[in-house]
Amino acid sequence: MDSDRRDCHLNMLSKMAMCKSHGQDSSYFIGWQEYEKNPYHPIQNPSGIIQMGLAENQLSFDLLESWLTRNQDVIQFRENGGSMFRDLALFQDYHGLQAFKNVLVSFMGEIRRRKVKFDPEKLVLTAGSTSANETLIFCLAEPGEALLLPTPYYPGFDRDLKWRTGAEIVPIHCYSSNNFRITESALEDAYEEAQRLNLRVKGVFITNPSNPLGTTMSRDELNNLITFAMAKNIHIVSDEIYAGTVFDSPKFISIMEALIDRKHEKSKMWSQVHIVSSLSKDLGLPGFRIGMIYSNNETLIAAATKMSSFGLISSQTQYLLSKILGDKKFIKRYIKENKKGLKKRREMLVSGLENSGIECLKSNAGLFCFVDMRHLLNSNTFEAEMELWRKILLSDVGLNVSPGSSCHCSEPGWFRICFANIAEETLDLAMQRINDFVSSMNLQRRQLIAAASASSSRRRTLANWVVKLSSGEGKTYR
Ligand SMILES: Cc1ncc(COP(=O)(O)O)c(C=O)c1O
């Protein structure tokens, strides 16, 4: 009996409940557990671990909080002098509140520079994009069918796309030599690999802007992708939950915008392109569990709407957000201020790391940077990456960062570092700790080199002496 089946048998639980493909033993989640055991606090635990492995956006809470202070009626469910409490408490329709869907599509359009007009009838509400992604895969793939994903990718996808659906992920390998761009040959290679593994490919799944890269996809990349998906007759899913975090050029191009601009191909791919979105990152509200699927495929929308009854957004959350998003003036200001804050934070991280001789991949979006620490590895291997990660997390530095291998990066030595979930002073301290660590590593390396060169010069002296001795010169010493 294999170990999975033995576990099920012993615990009298289902195979699904005991299945290990959830991915919680990844270093990504282990880092969080280590942080929980010893969290940094400026006064109570100043030597604790600083959490830089969490893609959370806490930079614009003051704006949301001041909106709530100004709109007390909303929190008390009061509208036009009456109470909404009963209506909200009793509301059970899994299609969601119409008013909420209306403002959501307008928000989606706003953060995509109004290049796409979204229709509330093509939207499915889900409890976060975790649920949206899983629901989509349930709709698109049978167990054992495959999705192609560019590397590096968000570690949670192993859980969200594979665990309960039984679908498989085949990596599209991307490399730092071209800033991890998705090439035509990488797409073809992944497709061939799936065929070699006897897996039927149902789609390509992209994250744009990318987690962990913090970059947006170029128009060429999106066009290649559309051409590829059309040739293979497969779906494209675009997880765009960081669309509202694009703080620098180039501008964000949604897959829908790219498709609309491909006038000849548009009709062929129209019902095969799907977007996932959420308010977890753009508004910094992961605890509210607001996610959505958007698609032009009516059959898919009908199926996903039925499935959404397993993960609905509570009606009081929908109500609150319909009011916040409905305040267009506030939302415009929020988006602008939020991007400004993110850009400033990114610059702080980049220049702090530069002081320690560490470079970041050039990025323009997201809540993190993809950081190049290849020169700090003892060897060009994933083992050396884990060794460095353990040092940074546990022994020397006390920072929880995510190793590239947890994001299935194809090259060792890259780390994702988040910058929007901690206070500015904590970020400064983190940079100081990195600086001390790199300085002490450099010192150790210099000492090792000096010791090695001293020992090789001793060996040379000895060798010279032996040569002299054997050539007769040494006889004078007898
Ligand atoms: C690319 C990506 N998709 C989905 C999620 C899950 O987000 P949510 O909180 O909306 O479920 C995350 C969270 O980090 C993410 O980075």
Ligand as a Chemical Component Dictionary entry (heavy atoms), coordinates in Angstrom:
data_LIG
# 
_chem_comp.id                   LIG 
_chem_comp.type                 NON-POLYMER 
_chem_comp.pdbx_formal_charge   0 
_chem_comp.three_letter_code    LIG 
# 
loop_
_chem_comp_atom.comp_id 
_chem_comp_atom.atom_id 
_chem_comp_atom.alt_atom_id 
_chem_comp_atom.type_symbol 
_chem_comp_atom.charge 
_chem_comp_atom.model_Cartn_x 
_chem_comp_atom.model_Cartn_y 
_chem_comp_atom.model_Cartn_z 
_chem_comp_atom.pdbx_ordinal 
LIG C1 C1 C 0 -1.216 35.627 -8.833 1  
LIG C2 C2 C 0 -2.121 35.386 -7.668 2  
LIG N1 N1 N 0 -3.321 34.821 -7.884 3  
LIG C3 C3 C 0 -4.160 34.587 -6.861 4  
LIG C4 C4 C 0 -3.844 34.923 -5.552 5  
LIG C5 C5 C 0 -4.851 34.683 -4.463 6  
LIG O1 O1 O 0 -5.527 35.884 -4.167 7  
LIG P1 P1 P 0 -6.903 35.990 -3.373 8  
LIG O2 O2 O 0 -6.575 36.583 -2.045 9  
LIG O3 O3 O 0 -7.763 36.922 -4.168 10 
LIG O4 O4 O 0 -7.492 34.648 -3.271 11 
LIG C6 C6 C 0 -2.605 35.512 -5.279 12 
LIG C7 C7 C 0 -2.222 35.866 -3.909 13 
LIG O5 O5 O 0 -1.113 36.194 -3.585 14 
LIG C8 C8 C 0 -1.729 35.760 -6.372 15 
LIG O6 O6 O 0 -0.540 36.347 -6.192 16 
# 
loop_
_chem_comp_bond.comp_id 
_chem_comp_bond.atom_id_1 
_chem_comp_bond.atom_id_2 
_chem_comp_bond.value_order 
_chem_comp_bond.pdbx_ordinal 
LIG C1 C2 SING 1  
LIG C2 N1 SING 2  
LIG C2 C8 DOUB 3  
LIG N1 C3 DOUB 4  
LIG C3 C4 SING 5  
LIG C4 C5 SING 6  
LIG C4 C6 DOUB 7  
LIG C5 O1 SING 8  
LIG O1 P1 SING 9  
LIG P1 O2 DOUB 10 
LIG P1 O3 SING 11 
LIG P1 O4 SING 12 
LIG C6 C7 SING 13 
LIG C6 C8 SING 14 
LIG C7 O5 DOUB 15 
LIG C8 O6 SING 16 
# 
